[in-house]
Amino acid sequence: MDKVKVNIYTDGACSGNPGPGGFGAILVHIDDNGIKHEKELSEGYKNVTNNQMELMAVIAGLEALKKPCDVTLYSDSQYVVKAFNDKWIDGWIKRGWKNSDKKAVKNVELWQRLLKAKEQHNVEFIWVKGHAGHEYNERCDTLAVKASKSENLKEM
């Protein structure tokens, strides 16, 4: 049986870096009857960086999947997309979570959580230009910014 195909669109936002931040993710699935299903996810956090929110958007999207899926994940974060497409993460792991300059990789706990979240899925990462009119990227940005301004920001 084929895995379910899901598109996940993600974005992170931060006011200040670090500062209050949020993420937005939209999961899109077209069922066997051709009906489109969408699920929006967002959450706001205190004192975070933009990269942390970009990672949390991807993590939340993948963790929301209930069974193994074929995922096409769209992000405007070069940090996230290149980590997988340019195999940065393989090098980081090989070097004990050190980058090519032998410095500690930032956000290791989030990268590890992301790796665990993507384990059971086939994930293709696609970069999209941010703030360029891409419908889902714009919607994710709106979700992320709104979450970053919410009254009940979480601790990271």
KATA-V474339 format. One record per residue. N is the residue number from 0. RES is the residue in one small letter. PSI is psi in whole degrees, -180 to 180 (* if undefined). Layout:
n | res | psi
N | RES | PSI
N | RES | PSI
//
This chain:
n | res | psi
0 | m | 134
1 | d | 147
2 | k | 151
3 | v | 138
4 | k | 128
5 | v | 136
6 | n | 133
7 | i | 128
8 | y | 135
9 | t | 154
10 | d | 150
11 | g | 153
12 | a | 150
13 | c | 138
14 | s | 99
15 | g | 161
16 | n | 83
17 | p | 164
18 | g | -169
19 | p | 139
20 | g | 172
21 | g | 167
22 | f | 158
23 | g | 141
24 | a | 141
25 | i | 125
26 | l | 131
27 | v | 128
28 | h | 135
29 | i | 119
30 | d | 178
31 | d | -19
32 | n | 6
33 | g | 13
34 | i | 129
35 | k | 131
36 | h | 133
37 | e | 143
38 | k | 127
39 | e | 138
40 | l | 141
41 | s | 156
42 | e | 149
43 | g | 149
44 | y | 153
45 | k | 145
46 | n | 61
47 | v | 172
48 | t | 163
49 | n | -43
50 | n | -38
51 | q | -39
52 | m | -36
53 | e | -44
54 | l | -43
55 | m | -34
56 | a | -44
57 | v | -46
58 | i | -48
59 | a | -42
60 | g | -47
61 | l | -39
62 | e | -20
63 | a | -15
64 | l | 133
65 | k | -19
66 | k | 167
67 | p | 134
68 | c | 159
69 | d | 114
70 | v | 131
71 | t | 115
72 | l | 123
73 | y | 126
74 | s | 148
75 | d | 11
76 | s | 110
77 | q | -37
78 | y | -48
79 | v | -51
80 | v | -46
81 | k | -29
82 | a | -35
83 | f | -49
84 | n | -33
85 | d | 9
86 | k | 25
87 | w | -42
88 | i | -34
89 | d | -43
90 | g | -42
91 | w | -45
92 | i | -45
93 | k | -36
94 | r | 16
95 | g | 44
96 | w | 40
97 | k | 146
98 | n | -176
99 | s | -19
100 | d | 10
101 | k | 22
102 | k | 153
103 | a | 134
104 | v | 135
105 | k | 152
106 | n | 33
107 | v | -43
108 | e | -34
109 | l | -41
110 | w | -42
111 | q | -39
112 | r | -39
113 | l | -45
114 | l | -43
115 | k | -41
116 | a | -30
117 | k | -6
118 | e | -49
119 | q | 1
120 | h | 156
121 | n | 116
122 | v | 126
123 | e | 126
124 | f | 129
125 | i | 129
126 | w | 135
127 | v | 145
128 | k | 127
129 | g | 152
130 | h | 39
131 | a | 21
132 | g | 4
133 | h | 119
134 | e | -53
135 | y | -35
136 | n | -41
137 | e | -42
138 | r | -41
139 | c | -40
140 | d | -45
141 | t | -44
142 | l | -44
143 | a | -46
144 | v | -44
145 | k | -44
146 | a | -37
147 | s | -20
148 | k | 7
149 | s | 161
150 | e | -28
151 | n | 62
152 | l | 138
153 | k | 161
154 | e | 146
155 | m | *
//
